[in-house]
Amino acid sequence: MESTMQENALLPLIAGCLMSYLVSFVLMRTTIMTEKISRRGIVTPDSYHPDVLRTMIVADVYEKTEDLKDFPFIKASERIDSVRRWLSTEGTLYDYDTLIITGDDGVTIEGAVSKRKLFKTTLDGGQIRDLLVGRPYTVYEDNYLELAVEFMIKTGQDILPVMERGSKKILGMITRQDLLKPYQKRLREDRQRSRFISAPRKALKLMAHGRRWFNRNIPDR
């Protein structure tokens, strides 16, 4: 339009753009901007969105204390051999590798110990606090999930306590499985979006095939 100043070319131009888009929509799984990249074997995303770990907070996924039936907090003063016996009997139902250690009040978090470390140590007669190294790692409800992942990678824990700011009250636990929930949700949304997009594409392909069959088999009158 700017080059020719011919207003009567506007409608044919729009029709040509629309038809070219429909043809590419039916025949191409990618766009003209990403086709060359796709042919090189590089997968290009349908849409660009930020990492969910930087957009969702702990409060969106963690399990609250009331939902964790009889969660086994281990007191730091307990003997190592008694905790081992518990893990070999009733504790076999405990699903996680990390044991959360509290003070004698059962509220203050003092640290965490892995079951593997507990069974490998030679301090059979010692207390659980003898196995604690470094400061305890916890997260708050308003922390981003990215911080929880960072702490789990740094400590090797598969579970972290979720604390209330100020009171330091234990609100619940966040596990590695909880961190997969945002990705599971996004995967379901992407699948639904893909089905929504593929339905009209399939319909247009069927229409194109039907038109070709009609032209081959039905003689002109």
Stockholm file with secondary structure:
# STOCKHOLM 1.0

chainA/1-221         MESTMQENALLPLIAGCLMSYLVSFVLMRTTIMTEKISRRGIVTPDSYHPDVLRTMIVADVYEKTEDLKDFPFIKASERIDSVRRWLSTEGTLYDYDTLIITGDDGVTIEGAVSKRKLFKTTLDGGQIRDLLVGRPYTVYEDNYLELAVEFMIKTGQDILPVMERGSKKILGMITRQDLLKPYQKRLREDRQRSRFISAPRKALKLMAHGRRWFNRNIPDR
#=GR chainA/1-221 SS CTTTCCGGGHHHHHHHHHHHHHHHHHHCSSCTTTHHHHHTTCCCCSSCCCCGGGTCBGGGTCEEGGGSTTCCCEETTSBHHHHHHHHHTGGGGCCCSEEEEECTTSCSEEEEEEHHHHHHCSCTTSBGGGGCCSCCCCEETTSBHHHHHHHHHHHCCSEEEEECTTTCCEEEEEEHHHHHHHHHHHHHHHHHHHHHHHHHHHHHHHHHHHHHHHHHHSCCC
#=GC SS_cons         CTTTCCGGGHHHHHHHHHHHHHHHHHHCSSCTTTHHHHHTTCCCCSSCCCCGGGTCBGGGTCEEGGGSTTCCCEETTSBHHHHHHHHHTGGGGCCCSEEEEECTTSCSEEEEEEHHHHHHCSCTTSBGGGGCCSCCCCEETTSBHHHHHHHHHHHCCSEEEEECTTTCCEEEEEEHHHHHHHHHHHHHHHHHHHHHHHHHHHHHHHHHHHHHHHHHHSCCC
//
